[in-house]
């Protein structure tokens, strides 16, 4: 299962005979600005927290998250990243038939496979910019008891409008919907699009990642929020000390200073919009590659004359790692994804893409 996650810096470095530190990783989806300096300071100051056990239920984290979003702390569960919940939900909610909107993150499927739970995909195509047919989704949701939706989606970046999702959720009260909003903080007007602060759906749980927007994937932190009956079912599978001491200190500090959160989000969004426009302008008119429009900072592209492995190798020769999307169900072997970083690095990637497409 772990083989489906991003690229392998060590493998590329070994092939090129260079230090792994020389590899520019544009295959993983993380905030290009990096974490706020405050997080580094908290880690330095609170390092001794690892000498003691953390709160077994990370309740202080939950209270901070709930306070920020204006919801009941009892409707929140903190976890060891959203992956912790993805692998818990199918069994905790007693799912028998799961629907996965795709092409998307493989862990939804892998979580079902782990427990022998039947699943199917509702796949959107490139003809619609990977926007799903909501009538088709609704028809398949009626035959499912659990539905995974990543919004905005990874790797396509497609964003389903909130009114469409609201109608879907209300239309199927006996189906549980899992809304993975891990990448939503990067999107303009994310606060209005999110379901976290909109707890009026008894058949909905929402996943919120701290790893992506704050660029702290190694600390493994995320949240699940939802109605009390669903929370109770998930808590029956919750393990004590699921979030380590240092991670709890960092997340508590973030929510103890709520006035810094939205400005950081907006700074990130402004940066992404500016640098994405510059990057795409550099590739405008370049033959052999199709870029799919999306509001995210990661970009899905389709190749005309190369397979994804061939193209990744060509770009890899410039010590840049991008994502081969061959193993995403619903995508052919000609799709790649890359995540933006600093302006200089983005321009390096643009030049490498042009060189690779030219056959040099």
C-alpha positions as CSV (number, residue, x, y, z in Angstrom):
1,X,0.0,0.0,0.0
2,X,2.7,2.5,0.9
3,X,4.2,2.1,-2.6
4,X,1.4,4.3,-3.9
5,X,2.4,7.4,-2.1
6,X,4.4,10.0,-4.0
7,X,7.8,9.6,-5.5
8,X,11.0,8.0,-4.1
9,X,13.8,10.6,-3.6
10,X,16.3,7.9,-2.5
11,X,15.6,5.8,-5.6
12,X,16.2,8.7,-7.9
13,X,19.3,9.8,-6.1
14,X,20.7,6.3,-6.3
15,X,20.0,6.2,-10.1
16,X,21.8,9.6,-10.6
17,X,24.6,8.9,-8.1
18,X,24.0,12.1,-6.2
19,X,23.1,12.9,-2.6
20,X,19.4,12.6,-1.8
21,X,19.5,16.2,-0.6
22,X,20.1,17.3,-4.2
23,X,16.8,15.9,-5.3
24,X,14.0,18.5,-5.7
25,X,10.8,16.8,-4.6
26,X,7.8,18.1,-6.5
27,X,5.9,14.9,-6.2
28,X,4.3,15.4,-2.8
29,X,1.6,17.9,-2.0
30,X,2.8,20.2,0.7
31,X,2.6,24.0,1.3
32,X,5.3,25.6,-0.8
33,X,5.8,28.3,1.8
34,X,6.8,25.7,4.4
35,X,5.5,25.9,8.0
36,X,5.2,29.2,9.8
37,X,8.4,30.0,11.8
38,X,6.3,29.8,15.0
39,X,6.0,26.1,14.5
40,X,9.8,25.6,14.4
41,X,10.1,27.7,17.6
42,X,7.5,25.6,19.4
43,X,9.2,22.4,18.4
44,X,12.5,23.7,19.8
45,X,11.0,25.0,23.0
46,X,8.7,22.0,23.6
47,X,11.1,19.2,22.6
48,X,11.2,17.9,26.2
49,X,7.5,17.0,25.8
50,X,8.7,13.7,24.3
51,X,10.0,12.7,27.7
52,X,6.4,12.1,28.9
53,X,3.3,10.4,27.6
54,X,0.9,12.7,25.7
55,X,-2.8,13.2,26.6
56,X,-4.3,9.8,25.8
57,X,-7.2,11.4,23.8
58,X,-5.4,14.6,22.7
59,X,-8.4,16.5,24.2
60,X,-6.6,19.9,24.2
61,X,-6.1,19.6,20.5
62,X,-9.8,18.8,20.0
63,X,-10.8,21.8,22.1
64,X,-8.6,24.1,20.1
65,X,-9.9,22.9,16.7
66,X,-13.5,23.1,17.9
67,X,-13.0,26.6,19.3
68,X,-11.6,27.8,16.1
69,X,-14.4,26.3,14.0
70,X,-17.2,27.2,16.4
71,X,-18.3,23.6,17.0
72,X,-18.9,21.2,19.9
73,X,-15.6,19.6,21.1
74,X,-17.5,16.4,21.5
75,X,-18.0,16.3,17.7
76,X,-14.2,16.2,17.1
77,X,-11.6,13.4,17.2
78,X,-7.9,14.2,16.8
79,X,-5.8,11.6,15.1
80,X,-2.5,10.5,13.8
81,X,-3.1,12.2,10.4
82,X,-6.2,11.8,8.3
83,X,-4.8,8.5,7.1
84,X,-5.5,7.2,10.6
85,X,-9.2,7.8,10.0
86,X,-9.4,6.7,6.4
87,X,-8.2,3.2,7.6
88,X,-10.6,3.2,10.5
89,X,-13.8,4.5,9.1
90,X,-14.9,1.5,6.8
91,X,-14.8,-1.0,9.7
92,X,-15.9,1.4,12.4
93,X,-19.0,2.4,10.5
94,X,-19.8,-1.2,9.5
95,X,-19.6,-0.5,5.8
96,X,-20.5,-3.3,3.5
97,X,-20.4,-1.4,0.1
98,X,-18.2,1.6,-0.3
99,X,-18.3,4.1,-3.2
100,X,-15.1,6.1,-4.0
101,X,-15.2,9.2,-6.3
102,X,-12.2,9.1,-8.5
103,X,-9.6,9.2,-9.9
104,X,-8.4,9.7,-6.4
105,X,-6.1,8.9,-3.5
106,X,-5.5,5.1,-3.3
107,X,-5.8,4.8,0.5
108,X,-9.7,4.9,0.4
109,X,-9.5,1.7,-1.7
110,X,-6.7,0.2,0.4
111,X,-8.7,0.8,3.6
112,X,-11.5,-1.3,2.2
113,X,-9.2,-4.0,0.9
114,X,-7.6,-4.2,4.4
115,X,-10.9,-5.3,5.9
116,X,-12.3,-7.2,2.9
117,X,-15.0,-4.6,2.3
118,X,-16.5,-4.4,-1.2
119,X,-16.0,-1.1,-3.0
120,X,-16.6,0.5,-6.4
121,X,-15.5,3.7,-8.1
122,X,-17.4,6.5,-9.8
123,X,-14.8,7.8,-12.2
124,X,-14.9,11.3,-13.7
125,X,-13.1,11.7,-17.1
126,X,-10.8,14.2,-18.6
127,X,-13.6,15.3,-21.0
128,X,-15.3,17.1,-18.1
129,X,-12.0,18.3,-16.5
130,X,-12.6,15.4,-14.0
131,X,-15.7,17.0,-12.6
132,X,-18.0,14.1,-11.6
133,X,-21.5,13.6,-13.0
134,X,-23.5,14.2,-9.8
135,X,-26.5,12.3,-11.1
136,X,-24.4,9.2,-11.7
137,X,-22.8,9.7,-8.2
138,X,-26.2,9.9,-6.7
139,X,-27.4,6.7,-8.4
140,X,-24.3,4.8,-7.1
141,X,-24.5,6.4,-3.7
142,X,-28.0,4.9,-3.3
143,X,-26.5,1.5,-3.6
144,X,-23.7,2.2,-1.0
145,X,-23.5,2.7,2.7
146,X,-20.3,4.7,2.7
147,X,-19.0,7.2,0.2
148,X,-15.5,8.7,0.1
149,X,-15.2,12.2,-1.5
150,X,-11.9,14.1,-1.6
151,X,-12.7,17.8,-2.2
152,X,-10.7,19.3,-3.8
153,X,-9.6,16.0,-5.2
154,X,-6.1,14.6,-5.4
155,X,-4.6,14.2,-8.0
156,X,-7.1,16.0,-10.4
157,X,-7.6,19.1,-8.3
158,X,-11.3,19.1,-9.2
159,X,-13.5,21.0,-6.8
160,X,-17.2,20.0,-6.4
161,X,-19.4,23.0,-5.6
162,X,-20.8,22.9,-2.1
163,X,-24.5,23.1,-3.1
164,X,-24.0,20.0,-5.3
165,X,-22.6,18.1,-2.3
166,X,-25.3,19.4,0.0
167,X,-28.0,18.0,-2.3
168,X,-26.2,14.7,-2.5
169,X,-25.9,14.3,1.2
170,X,-29.5,15.2,1.9
171,X,-30.8,13.0,-0.9
172,X,-29.3,9.9,0.8
173,X,-29.8,10.1,4.5
174,X,-29.0,6.4,5.0
175,X,-25.6,6.7,3.3
176,X,-22.6,8.0,5.3
177,X,-20.4,10.5,3.4
178,X,-16.8,11.0,4.2
179,X,-15.6,14.5,3.0
180,X,-11.9,14.7,2.9
181,X,-11.0,18.4,3.0
182,X,-7.3,17.9,3.3
183,X,-6.5,20.3,0.4
184,X,-9.4,22.8,1.0
185,X,-7.4,25.4,3.0
186,X,-5.4,26.1,-0.2
187,X,-8.5,27.2,-2.1
188,X,-10.0,30.7,-2.1
189,X,-13.2,31.0,-0.1
190,X,-12.3,27.7,1.6
191,X,-14.1,28.8,4.8
192,X,-17.4,29.1,2.9
193,X,-16.9,25.8,1.1
194,X,-16.0,23.7,4.1
195,X,-18.4,21.4,6.0
196,X,-16.5,21.5,9.2
197,X,-18.4,24.5,10.6
198,X,-21.7,23.3,9.1
199,X,-22.6,20.4,11.4
200,X,-26.2,19.9,10.3
201,X,-25.7,16.6,8.5
202,X,-26.1,13.5,10.6
203,X,-24.7,11.3,7.8
204,X,-21.5,13.2,7.3
205,X,-18.0,13.1,8.7
206,X,-15.3,15.6,7.6
207,X,-11.5,15.0,7.5
208,X,-9.2,17.9,8.1
209,X,-5.5,17.7,7.7
210,X,-2.9,19.8,9.5
211,X,0.0,18.2,7.5
212,X,-0.6,19.8,4.1
213,X,-1.3,23.4,4.9
214,X,1.2,23.7,7.7
215,X,3.7,21.5,6.0
216,X,4.2,19.2,9.0
217,X,3.5,15.7,7.6
218,X,6.1,14.1,9.9
219,X,4.1,15.1,12.9
220,X,1.1,13.2,11.7
221,X,-1.9,15.3,12.8
222,X,-5.5,15.5,11.5
223,X,-9.1,15.7,12.7
224,X,-12.4,14.0,12.1
225,X,-15.6,15.9,12.9
226,X,-19.2,14.8,12.6
227,X,-22.5,14.0,14.3
228,X,-22.4,12.4,17.7
229,X,-23.7,8.9,16.6
230,X,-20.9,8.7,14.0
231,X,-18.3,10.0,16.5
232,X,-19.3,7.3,19.0
233,X,-18.8,4.6,16.4
234,X,-15.3,5.8,15.4
235,X,-14.3,6.2,19.1
236,X,-15.0,2.6,19.7
237,X,-11.9,2.0,17.5
238,X,-9.8,4.8,18.9
239,X,-6.5,3.9,20.4
240,X,-5.0,5.9,23.3
241,X,-2.0,8.1,22.7
242,X,-2.7,8.2,19.0
243,X,-1.1,11.7,18.7
244,X,2.4,12.1,19.9
245,X,3.4,14.7,22.6
246,X,5.3,17.0,20.2
247,X,2.5,17.1,17.7
248,X,0.0,17.9,20.4
249,X,2.1,20.8,21.6
250,X,2.4,22.2,18.0
251,X,-1.3,21.9,17.2
252,X,-2.4,23.4,20.6
253,X,-0.1,26.4,19.9
254,X,-1.6,26.9,16.5
255,X,-5.1,27.1,17.9
256,X,-4.0,29.2,20.9
257,X,-3.2,31.9,18.4
258,X,-6.2,31.8,16.0
259,X,-5.5,35.3,14.8
260,X,-2.5,34.0,12.8
261,X,-4.3,31.1,11.1
262,X,-6.4,32.9,8.4
263,X,-3.6,35.3,7.5
264,X,-1.3,32.4,6.9
265,X,-3.9,30.7,4.8
266,X,-4.4,33.8,2.8
267,X,-0.7,34.4,2.4
268,X,-0.4,30.8,1.0
269,X,-3.4,31.2,-1.3
270,X,-2.0,34.5,-2.7
271,X,1.4,33.0,-3.3
272,X,0.0,29.9,-5.0
273,X,-2.2,32.0,-7.3
274,X,0.7,34.3,-8.3
275,X,3.3,31.6,-8.8
276,X,0.9,29.2,-10.6
277,X,-0.1,31.9,-13.1
278,X,3.6,32.6,-13.8
279,X,4.4,28.9,-14.1
280,X,1.5,28.2,-16.5
281,X,2.4,31.2,-18.6
282,X,5.9,29.7,-19.1
283,X,4.3,26.5,-20.5
284,X,1.6,28.3,-22.5
285,X,1.6,27.1,-26.1
286,X,4.1,24.3,-25.4
287,X,3.1,21.2,-27.5
288,X,2.9,17.7,-26.1
289,X,1.4,18.4,-22.7
290,X,-2.2,19.2,-21.5
291,X,-2.6,21.0,-18.2
292,X,-5.9,20.6,-16.4
293,X,-7.3,23.7,-14.8
294,X,-7.9,23.4,-11.0
295,X,-7.8,25.7,-8.0
296,X,-5.1,23.6,-6.3
297,X,-1.3,24.2,-6.1
298,X,-0.6,20.7,-7.5
299,X,-1.1,20.3,-11.2
300,X,-2.3,17.3,-13.2
301,X,-1.0,17.0,-16.8
302,X,-1.5,14.6,-19.7
303,X,1.3,13.7,-22.1
304,X,0.9,13.2,-25.8
305,X,4.1,11.5,-26.9
306,X,5.6,10.0,-23.7
307,X,4.4,7.6,-21.1
308,X,4.5,8.9,-17.5
309,X,7.4,6.7,-16.5
310,X,9.5,7.9,-19.5
311,X,8.7,11.5,-18.8
312,X,9.4,11.2,-15.1
313,X,12.8,9.7,-15.9
314,X,13.6,12.6,-18.3
315,X,12.6,15.2,-15.7
316,X,14.4,13.1,-13.1
317,X,17.6,13.5,-15.0
318,X,17.5,17.2,-13.9
319,X,17.2,16.0,-10.3
320,X,13.5,16.9,-10.1
321,X,11.0,14.3,-8.8
322,X,7.5,14.5,-10.1
323,X,4.5,12.1,-9.6
324,X,3.9,9.3,-12.1
325,X,0.1,8.9,-11.9
326,X,-0.1,5.5,-13.6
327,X,-1.3,3.8,-10.4
328,X,-4.4,6.1,-10.0
329,X,-7.4,4.1,-11.1
330,X,-9.1,6.1,-13.9
331,X,-5.9,7.7,-15.2
332,X,-3.9,6.3,-18.1
333,X,-0.2,5.8,-18.1
334,X,0.3,9.3,-19.6
335,X,-0.6,11.4,-16.6
336,X,1.8,13.1,-14.2
337,X,1.4,15.5,-11.3
338,X,3.7,18.1,-9.9
339,X,3.4,20.4,-6.9
340,X,4.6,24.0,-7.0
341,X,7.4,25.3,-4.8
342,X,9.4,28.5,-5.0
343,X,9.5,30.7,-8.1
344,X,13.1,29.6,-9.0
345,X,12.3,25.9,-8.5
346,X,9.1,26.2,-10.5
347,X,11.0,27.8,-13.4
348,X,13.6,24.9,-13.2
349,X,10.7,22.5,-13.6
350,X,9.2,24.4,-16.5
351,X,12.6,24.3,-18.3
352,X,13.0,20.7,-17.6
353,X,9.5,19.9,-18.9
354,X,10.2,21.8,-22.1
355,X,13.5,19.9,-22.6
356,X,11.9,16.6,-21.8
357,X,9.1,17.2,-24.3
358,X,11.5,18.2,-27.0
359,X,13.3,14.8,-26.7
360,X,16.6,16.3,-25.6
